[in-house]
Amino acid sequence: MSRYYRYRLPPWARECIIVCERSTLPIVIFQSVRTIFIPTTFDVILLGILIGIFIAFQLEWF
């Protein structure tokens, strides 16, 4: 099994990953504020998923 290296990807794929990585923090912040003011089950689940994606990007799992 070969290990996944983000730097071996084509330039367009690396650019897509970088854009997604940089846009997750503002989305997480917006969703946190929204969850504080309008807490629904969907908002809490979505916030958990977004935080998981943000952590995965920070640990370079993607």
N, C-alpha and C positions, 0 to 999 in steps of 0.2 A: 504494500500500500504506500503510495507516494504521499508525502506531506504537502499540504496546501500552502503555497507561497503567493501572497498577494502581488509581489513585485514581478512574478513571472507571467502575470496576466497581460493581455493586450492593453495598450494605452487607453482605449475607450472604456474597458472594464474597470481599470484602476481609477479612472476619472469618475465613473459612476459610484464606486465604493467611497471615494473621497467626498463626493457631494452628499451622499447618504450619511456618512459619518459626521460631517460638519452640520448637517441639518437636524440631527437627532436631539441635540441639547435644547435648541429653541422650542422644538415640538414637545419635549418632556416638560419644560417649564410652563408652556401654555396649558398643557393637559393637567398639570398639577394645580394651577390656579383655577382652572375650570372645575376640577374635582373638589377643590375646597369649597367653592361657592355652590355648585350643583352636583352633589354626590349621588350618582346613580350606580347601580351594579356594573353597567357597561363601562362607565368612566373609570371605575376602580380597576376593572380587568384590563382595559386598554392602557391605563397608566402602568400597570405591572408589566405588560408586554413591552411597552416602550422603554421602561427602565431596564428590562432584561436585554433589549437590543442595544441600548446605550452602553451597558456594562460589557456586552460582547464586543462592541467596537473598541472600547477602551483597553480591553485585554487582547485585542487583535485576534479574536476568534474568527472574524470575517475578513 
